[in-house]
Amino acid sequence: MSLSPLFYWAAGFMAIALVGLFLSAKTIKIDLAQNGELIVALLAILGTLVSVLLGMLVSSADEQYRALEQSVSGEATSISEVFRIARGLPEAQKRALQEQCIAYCDKVVSEDWPAMRNGEMSPAVTDVFINISDTILQFRPANDGEATVQGALLSTTNELGQSRGVRIVASRSTWTWRLLPLIITCAVVVLICSYLYVGKGSPLLHSVLVGLVAITLGTNIGVIFLMTRPFSSEWTIQPDTFAIRAKIMRQYLNRPAVKI
């Protein structure tokens, strides 16, 4: 069983913090009797500011991650709806459209997801999507029922394209790298402040407390880093729902068209 990536974030920050504590023991000399109250007051303010900032960032990253999960699920639902509604078309158009739906799911799994790791998208998936749209647009309804089916297919295809666009844009986001300097700066400031009491009290207790602060910082920053890279981190959103939908579609591919 592999360790959670958060373990490495926490362990890395703790190691850096303890090394910094060791070095600061030889360089930082502060008269706590004279400056202790000032340091305590500033640490309280700083701790509150950093806690609020990290809390907001973690909450925002979590909301973004969950929204993308819902968007991916919505995309898979949309392609399933196209497959289902296609049964209202004549047999030839129904068969062609349903096969394209299966191809879309297959290529999303095998090509689109690997491409998104590098902020790219698969031209093959785009081609299949265009073929689905063209098949619907080129259909000429023979009655009001078929016209209703075509309208439903066009609406669902539009939702499909929007959902795919959301995940492609998310895979190219640079939000993490823009925030990283700010987050690292906050972490460094907090760790430096934790060194101000070096040489006072038990060195072992001080090391344990600094380590706990570092673990908390590392875990929070790790969560932000992983969740803001939903298609390229160890916590990547998986395309399993498309593989499941493709399997179900193949089971129902040979069901006859419904006459409307």
Number of C-alpha atoms within 10 A of each C-alpha: 3 4 7 10 15 18 13 15 21 22 16 14 23 23 14 14 25 19 11 15 24 15 12 17 15 10 10 13 12 14 9 13 7 9 10 13 11 10 15 12 11 12 15 10 12 16 15 11 13 17 14 12 14 18 14 12 19 20 14 15 21 17 13 16 22 15 13 19 17 13 19 22 16 18 26 25 18 22 28 23 17 24 23 17 20 25 22 21 24 18 16 9 18 23 20 14 24 25 17 21 27 24 16 24 27 19 19 23 17 14 15 23 24 16 18 20 17 12 17 15 23 17 13 15 21 17 12 18 20 15 17 23 17 12 15 22 13 9 14 10 14 11 9 10 14 18 16 13 20 21 14 16 25 17 13 20 22 13 17 23 17 15 20 21 15 15 21 20 13 20 22 17 15 12 12 16 11 10 13 14 11 10 19 14 11 20 21 14 12 19 22 15 17 20 21 19 19 20 15 10 9 10 15 9 10 19 19 14 13 23 23 16 19 27 23 16 26 23 19 19 23 19 20 23 21 21 25 27 23 25 26 20 14 13 17 16 18 13 19 13 17 24 18 12 20 21 14 13 19 13 10 12 16 10 10 13 17 13 11 13
